[in-house]
Amino acid sequence: MKIKKGDLVEVISGPSQERGGYKGKQGVVLEVFTETSRVLVEGVNFVTKHVRVGQSSQGAREGGIETVEAPIHISNVAVVDPETKKPTRVGFRVEEVEKDGKKKTVRVRYAKKSGKDL
């Protein structure tokens, strides 16, 4: 997967912010759900949940209406280039890393040049 927990991403599809959507909004990935190809992004895709009234251990009543973030499909977000702060595509390149005196070949993620079409 090209998107990982902690990445800064931007929503690239859906209704614009003027129409009540989240397109163009940036946020940090809180969690990645690989089975369903969805990501949980901070401050994006709020939904209203109705929580049943119950009692906590202190005897206080909890419940009511809460707004929580819901997962968004991974195809609707793009990683933000740290230099230009614009959405970009992600590539991989092979680099040799020396660790404990041994050379090891690893794949390293990098942000490609930001295009006008994204």
Secondary structure, 3 states (H helix, E strand, C coil): CCCCCCCEEEECCCCEHHHCCCECCEEEEEEEECCCCEEEECCCCEEEEEEEEEECCCCCEEEEEEEEECCEEHHHEEEECCCCCCEECEEEEEEEEEECCEEEEEEEEEECCCCCCC
